[in-house]
């Protein structure tokens, strides 16, 4: 399986603009220096990385919970990707995963254990092993 995405950039860094497009056609968005470093409207690579990580983590956690006999009713995950000045440039200095699950018949401790396992073993986490990751996992109603 190969998954594709593309980007087109026009012009110099600060004044230029670009578009990011998923190969499936499900998303296309504008990005620029302003959307990446100044909070202007539009998307950026780090936001898309966060979406990929949140989605991958949620699927991995669902699989682990289901295999353990506790299929989740729902999992809501947010990935916050920290982009900070590092030396003369910028770097991703960490990712915070925050998840809340509704999982009938599961204890908070079991949920935490499975969430930690998903954080370590989801495909995107494995690809990002050089980035520090923190997890906050909460079981709804617990």
C-alpha positions as CSV (number, residue, x, y, z in Angstrom):
1,X,0.0,0.0,0.0
2,X,1.3,3.4,-1.0
3,X,-0.3,6.6,0.2
4,X,0.4,9.9,-1.5
5,X,0.1,13.5,-0.8
6,X,1.5,16.5,-2.7
7,X,2.4,20.1,-2.2
8,X,3.0,23.0,-4.5
9,X,4.8,26.1,-3.4
10,X,5.1,29.3,-5.4
11,X,7.4,32.2,-4.5
12,X,9.9,33.0,-1.8
13,X,9.4,31.7,1.7
14,X,7.8,34.7,3.5
15,X,5.8,36.0,0.6
16,X,5.0,32.8,-1.1
17,X,2.0,30.5,-0.9
18,X,1.2,26.9,-1.5
19,X,-1.3,24.1,-1.5
20,X,-1.3,20.7,0.1
21,X,-3.4,18.0,-1.4
22,X,-4.2,14.4,-0.3
23,X,-3.9,11.8,-3.0
24,X,-7.3,10.5,-2.2
25,X,-8.8,14.0,-2.9
26,X,-10.4,14.1,0.5
27,X,-8.5,17.3,1.4
28,X,-6.8,20.2,-0.2
29,X,-5.7,23.3,1.7
30,X,-3.7,26.5,1.4
31,X,-0.6,27.0,3.4
32,X,2.0,29.8,3.8
33,X,4.6,31.2,6.1
34,X,1.8,32.9,8.0
35,X,-0.2,29.7,8.4
36,X,2.8,27.8,9.6
37,X,4.6,30.3,11.8
38,X,2.2,33.2,12.5
39,X,-1.3,31.7,13.1
40,X,-2.9,32.9,9.9
41,X,-5.9,31.1,8.5
42,X,-5.1,27.9,6.5
43,X,-3.3,24.7,7.2
44,X,0.3,23.6,7.8
45,X,2.4,20.4,7.7
46,X,2.4,20.1,11.5
47,X,-1.4,20.3,11.8
48,X,-1.7,17.5,9.2
49,X,0.9,15.5,11.0
50,X,-1.2,15.9,14.2
51,X,-4.3,14.7,12.4
52,X,-2.5,11.7,11.1
53,X,-1.2,10.9,14.5
54,X,-4.6,11.3,16.3
55,X,-6.3,9.1,13.7
56,X,-3.6,6.4,13.8
57,X,-3.5,6.3,17.6
58,X,-7.3,6.1,17.9
59,X,-7.4,3.2,15.4
60,X,-4.6,1.4,17.2
61,X,-6.2,1.9,20.6
62,X,-9.6,0.6,19.2
63,X,-7.9,-2.5,17.9
64,X,-6.1,-3.2,21.3
65,X,-9.3,-2.7,23.3
66,X,-11.3,-4.9,21.0
67,X,-8.7,-7.7,21.2
68,X,-8.9,-7.4,25.0
69,X,-12.6,-8.0,24.8
70,X,-13.7,-4.3,25.4
71,X,-14.6,-2.7,22.1
72,X,-14.9,1.0,22.6
73,X,-18.1,2.9,22.1
74,X,-16.0,6.0,21.2
75,X,-12.5,7.4,21.3
76,X,-11.8,11.1,21.0
77,X,-8.2,12.0,20.5
78,X,-6.4,15.3,19.9
79,X,-2.7,15.5,19.0
80,X,-1.0,18.8,19.7
81,X,2.2,19.1,17.7
82,X,4.7,21.6,19.3
83,X,6.7,23.6,16.7
84,X,9.3,25.7,18.3
85,X,12.5,27.7,17.6
86,X,15.5,25.4,17.9
87,X,18.8,27.0,17.3
88,X,18.7,28.9,14.0
89,X,15.6,27.1,12.7
90,X,12.5,25.4,13.9
91,X,11.8,21.8,15.1
92,X,9.0,19.6,16.3
93,X,9.8,19.4,20.0
94,X,7.0,17.2,21.1
95,X,3.5,15.8,20.6
96,X,0.8,15.7,23.2
97,X,-1.8,13.1,22.7
98,X,-5.0,13.6,24.7
99,X,-7.7,10.9,24.4
100,X,-11.0,10.2,26.1
101,X,-12.7,6.9,25.7
102,X,-16.1,5.4,26.4
103,X,-15.4,1.7,26.9
104,X,-18.0,-0.4,28.7
105,X,-16.6,-2.8,31.4
106,X,-13.1,-1.4,31.4
107,X,-11.2,0.1,34.4
108,X,-9.4,3.4,34.2
109,X,-6.1,1.6,34.8
110,X,-6.7,-0.9,32.0
111,X,-7.6,2.0,29.7
112,X,-4.4,3.8,30.6
113,X,-2.3,0.6,29.9
114,X,-3.9,0.1,26.5
115,X,-3.5,3.8,25.6
116,X,0.2,3.8,26.5
117,X,0.6,0.7,24.3
118,X,-1.2,2.4,21.4
119,X,1.0,5.5,21.9
120,X,4.1,3.4,21.6
121,X,3.0,1.1,18.8
122,X,0.7,2.9,16.4
123,X,2.3,3.2,13.0
124,X,2.7,7.0,13.1
125,X,4.2,6.9,16.6
126,X,6.7,4.4,15.4
127,X,7.6,6.7,12.5
128,X,8.1,9.6,14.9
129,X,10.3,7.9,17.5
130,X,12.7,10.9,17.5
131,X,9.9,13.1,18.9
132,X,9.0,13.1,22.6
133,X,5.4,12.1,23.1
134,X,3.2,12.7,26.1
135,X,-0.2,11.0,26.7
136,X,-3.2,12.0,28.8
137,X,-5.8,9.2,28.7
138,X,-9.2,9.6,30.4
139,X,-12.0,7.0,30.6
140,X,-15.3,8.8,30.3
141,X,-17.3,8.4,33.5
142,X,-14.2,7.4,35.4
